[in-house]
Amino acid sequence: MAKIATLITDKFEDVEFTSPKEALEAAGHTIVTIDKEGNKSITGKNGEATVQIDKGVAEANPQDFDALFIPGGFSPDLLRDDDRVVAFAKHFMDEKKPVFAICHGPQLLITAKSLEGRDATGYKSIKVDMEYAGVNFHDEEVFVCQKQLVTSRTPDDLPAFNREIVNLLKEKEL
């Protein structure tokens, strides 16, 4: 089963973390939460979910993980000002490991300069940013690019997003 790094900080979209986490854990995968600093609790922007951070980015080695998950909300924008977090995310794209990003999650991949030439989707407010980053933007509930990158737009897309992230890991037998 896969060990999945989750880049997350305060003001994440609550259900965009909790729903995929539940789907991945139900399929037997392990979620490890990573923020700029470890050993703290963070809260979703709606106050519905509190998450204990497992590791700070300095103590997390991307080579120890099979896949990356980036929930949306304000979290990706708050994380992308830290070069360590950006380099961590970039590793997964460069190594062609599975990456799952929903809503504003692709913002972190934009900063990592890892989306050029990719097909993806995201929240409508970052569509232009994604296009400037070289993305072929698709306004669809979920888009799987090159059997590596799975993206979705909003919490309404979670059933499709969860299905595709679990299927991709099953297909890769991680």
Secondary structure as GFF3:
##gff-version 3
##sequence-region A 1 174
A	DSSP	beta_strand	3	7	.	.	.	ID=ss1
A	DSSP	alpha_helix	14	26	.	.	.	ID=ss2
A	DSSP	beta_strand	30	35	.	.	.	ID=ss3
A	DSSP	beta_strand	41	43	.	.	.	ID=ss4
A	DSSP	beta_strand	50	52	.	.	.	ID=ss5
A	DSSP	beta_strand	55	56	.	.	.	ID=ss6
A	DSSP	three_ten_helix	57	59	.	.	.	ID=ss7
A	DSSP	three_ten_helix	62	64	.	.	.	ID=ss8
A	DSSP	beta_strand	67	70	.	.	.	ID=ss9
A	DSSP	alpha_helix	75	79	.	.	.	ID=ss10
A	DSSP	alpha_helix	83	94	.	.	.	ID=ss11
A	DSSP	beta_strand	99	102	.	.	.	ID=ss12
A	DSSP	alpha_helix	106	111	.	.	.	ID=ss13
A	DSSP	beta_strand	119	120	.	.	.	ID=ss14
A	DSSP	three_ten_helix	124	126	.	.	.	ID=ss15
A	DSSP	alpha_helix	127	132	.	.	.	ID=ss16
A	DSSP	beta_strand	136	137	.	.	.	ID=ss17
A	DSSP	beta_strand	142	145	.	.	.	ID=ss18
A	DSSP	beta_strand	149	152	.	.	.	ID=ss19
A	DSSP	three_ten_helix	155	157	.	.	.	ID=ss20
A	DSSP	alpha_helix	158	171	.	.	.	ID=ss21
###
